[in-house]
Amino acid sequence: MESTRPFTPCQPLTIHVGRPFNYDMALLAELKQRARHLKAETFALYLAARDPRTPWYAKLIVAGIVAYAFSPIDLIADFEPVLGYLDHLILIPMGITLAIKLIPDSVLAECRTRAQETMQNGKPASRVAGAVIVVIWLVLAALCIVWAYDAFMM
């Protein structure tokens, strides 16, 4: 028997945890916006790292953050619904927070302005950082193969 209750598309769908579906979509949109903001902040840090007024230890931390953030290949792929943005929402903010504390305020303010202008014209990408991430994946795959060989062949 079919249900006599009519379907109305304006009603929010309910997910298993009891929250309306449109609330979850708004949360996901907010998380994506934060990830975009972090990338803009990361580009400002990249510019700050190239500034001679920035200390060497801040430059070292920024190099790692920028290489990971602008890599076209992530350790966790972005197309994964939740996991894809976790690396951008946990690893990068921790590194950015540390780097911001190490860079002089005047340098950071100037670099943020330059970064906003550049990001409006186009999004930068780093092929070298992408190559580093590919190498990391290949090393991890090789280690897994060696482990599997040792575990199952002996």
Secondary structure as the mmCIF struct_conf table of DSSP 4:
data_model
#
loop_
_struct_conf.conf_type_id
_struct_conf.id
_struct_conf.beg_label_comp_id
_struct_conf.beg_label_asym_id
_struct_conf.beg_label_seq_id
_struct_conf.end_label_comp_id
_struct_conf.end_label_asym_id
_struct_conf.end_label_seq_id
BEND BEND1 ARG A 5 ARG A 5
HELX_LH_PP_P HELX_LH_PP_P1 PRO A 6 PHE A 7
TURN_TY1_P TURN_TY1_P1 PRO A 9 CYS A 10
BEND BEND2 GLN A 11 GLN A 11
HELX_LH_PP_P HELX_LH_PP_P2 PRO A 12 LEU A 13
STRN STRN1 THR A 14 THR A 14
TURN_TY1_P TURN_TY1_P2 HIS A 16 VAL A 17
BEND BEND3 GLY A 18 GLY A 18
STRN STRN2 PRO A 20 PRO A 20
HELX_RH_AL_P HELX_RH_AL_P1 PHE A 21 ALA A 49
TURN_TY1_P TURN_TY1_P3 ARG A 50 ARG A 50
BEND BEND4 ASP A 51 ASP A 51
TURN_TY1_P TURN_TY1_P4 PRO A 52 ARG A 53
BEND BEND5 THR A 54 THR A 54
HELX_RH_AL_P HELX_RH_AL_P2 TRP A 56 ALA A 69
TURN_TY1_P TURN_TY1_P5 PHE A 70 PHE A 70
BEND BEND6 PRO A 72 ILE A 73
BEND BEND7 LEU A 75 ILE A 76
TURN_TY1_P TURN_TY1_P6 ASP A 78 PHE A 79
BEND BEND8 GLU A 80 GLU A 80
TURN_TY1_P TURN_TY1_P7 PRO A 81 VAL A 82
HELX_RH_AL_P HELX_RH_AL_P3 LEU A 83 LEU A 102
BEND BEND9 ILE A 103 ILE A 103
HELX_RH_AL_P HELX_RH_AL_P4 ASP A 105 ASN A 121
HELX_RH_AL_P HELX_RH_AL_P5 ARG A 127 MET A 153
#
